[in-house]
Amino acid sequence: MSTTKSGIVLQDGEQVVVELEAELWATSANLIARILGAIRRILALICGYKMKGFLVVTNKRVIEVSTQIACYVFTVGRQVKYVMPNSIMEVGYNRAATFLCCCPAYHLYYQGHTQLTSILLKGADEAEATRVCNAFYSAIGSK
């Protein structure tokens, strides 16, 4: 059994299709929101607080992982959520313009019965966003 960057141990015969690190500080693709998120992140790092988020898509399941670290080394919280295929109503991606339409940002989103989750795809283009969206759909659609 192998382990992913997020700390998830894979089952026998399971393969990682996509492992996305979520941007948890910036609230949108807007330049000002990203700058404010970066400032919050820097202040939190100075105080020793870190947040990490991952979306792991394998050939068998989809997993959300969120970890909070305090005082630089102590894990004070960790949430692991399995996304149930029958709870997902839609999956897709959005393209948003940033910095006066010069730099597009792509967000993978999926709508469940109780929540909407959106994850910024860092450095992605249209083809990469489509690939990630298709991989997510394949993982939940095969059930």
C-alpha positions in Angstrom: 0.0 0.0 0.0 1.3 3.4 -0.9 0.7 6.8 0.6 -0.2 10.1 -1.1 1.0 13.7 -0.3 -2.1 14.2 1.7 -1.4 11.2 3.9 -4.2 8.9 2.5 -3.2 5.3 2.4 -4.3 3.7 -0.8 -6.1 0.4 -0.9 -4.9 -2.6 -2.9 -5.2 -2.0 -6.6 -6.1 1.7 -6.1 -4.3 4.3 -8.2 -4.2 8.0 -7.8 -5.7 9.8 -10.8 -5.5 13.4 -9.5 -4.3 14.8 -6.2 -5.0 18.5 -6.0 -3.7 20.8 -3.2 -6.5 23.2 -2.4 -5.9 26.9 -1.9 -7.6 27.5 1.4 -6.5 31.1 2.0 -7.7 33.0 -1.0 -11.5 33.2 -1.2 -11.8 33.8 -4.9 -9.7 34.3 -8.1 -10.0 38.1 -7.7 -6.6 39.7 -7.4 -7.5 41.7 -4.3 -8.9 38.6 -2.6 -5.8 36.6 -3.5 -3.6 39.3 -2.0 -5.6 39.5 1.2 -5.5 35.7 1.4 -1.7 35.8 1.0 -1.4 38.3 3.8 -3.6 36.2 6.1 -1.4 33.2 5.2 1.8 35.0 6.0 0.5 36.3 9.3 -0.7 32.8 10.2 2.7 31.3 9.3 4.4 33.8 11.5 2.2 32.7 14.3 2.8 29.1 13.5 -0.6 28.2 12.1 -0.9 26.3 8.8 -3.9 24.9 6.8 -3.5 22.3 4.1 -6.3 20.9 1.9 -6.3 18.2 -0.7 -8.7 16.6 -3.1 -7.6 13.1 -3.9 -9.3 11.3 -6.9 -8.4 7.7 -7.3 -9.8 5.0 -9.6 -12.1 3.9 -6.8 -13.0 6.9 -4.6 -12.9 10.7 -4.1 -11.5 12.0 -0.8 -11.3 15.5 0.8 -8.6 16.1 3.3 -8.1 19.1 5.5 -5.3 19.5 8.1 -4.7 22.3 10.6 -1.2 22.7 12.2 -0.5 25.0 15.2 2.8 26.0 16.7 4.6 24.9 13.5 4.4 21.2 14.4 1.2 20.1 16.2 -1.6 18.8 14.2 -4.7 20.2 15.9 -7.3 19.1 13.4 -7.7 16.8 10.5 -10.8 16.1 8.5 -11.1 13.3 6.0 -14.3 13.1 4.0 -15.2 10.4 1.4 -17.4 11.9 -1.3 -20.3 9.5 -1.9 -21.1 9.2 -5.6 -24.9 9.3 -5.0 -24.6 12.6 -3.2 -23.0 14.5 -6.1 -25.6 16.3 -8.3 -23.1 17.9 -10.7 -19.4 18.4 -11.3 -17.7 20.9 -13.6 -15.2 23.7 -13.8 -15.4 27.5 -14.0 -13.1 29.9 -15.8 -12.7 33.3 -14.1 -10.7 36.2 -15.3 -8.1 37.6 -13.0 -5.9 40.7 -13.3 -8.0 42.5 -15.9 -8.7 39.4 -18.0 -5.0 38.6 -18.6 -4.7 35.5 -16.4 -7.6 33.0 -16.4 -8.1 30.9 -13.2 -9.9 27.6 -13.3 -11.9 26.2 -10.4 -13.1 22.6 -10.2 -16.5 22.5 -8.4 -18.9 19.8 -7.4 -22.4 20.3 -6.1 -23.7 17.9 -3.5 -27.1 17.8 -1.7 -25.7 19.8 1.2 -22.7 21.7 0.0 -20.9 23.2 -2.9 -17.1 22.7 -3.0 -14.8 24.7 -5.3 -11.1 24.2 -5.6 -8.7 26.5 -7.5 -6.6 24.6 -10.0 -3.2 26.2 -9.8 -1.5 26.8 -13.1 -4.2 24.9 -15.1 -5.3 25.6 -18.6 -8.5 24.5 -20.3 -7.2 21.1 -21.2 -6.0 20.4 -17.6 -9.3 21.6 -16.1 -11.2 19.3 -18.5 -8.9 16.4 -17.6 -9.4 16.9 -13.9 -13.2 17.2 -14.3 -13.4 14.1 -16.4 -11.2 12.2 -13.8 -13.5 13.2 -11.0 -16.6 12.3 -13.0 -15.1 8.9 -13.9 -14.3 8.2 -10.2 -17.8 8.9 -9.1 -19.6 7.7 -12.2 -18.3 4.2 -12.1 -20.2 3.4 -8.9 
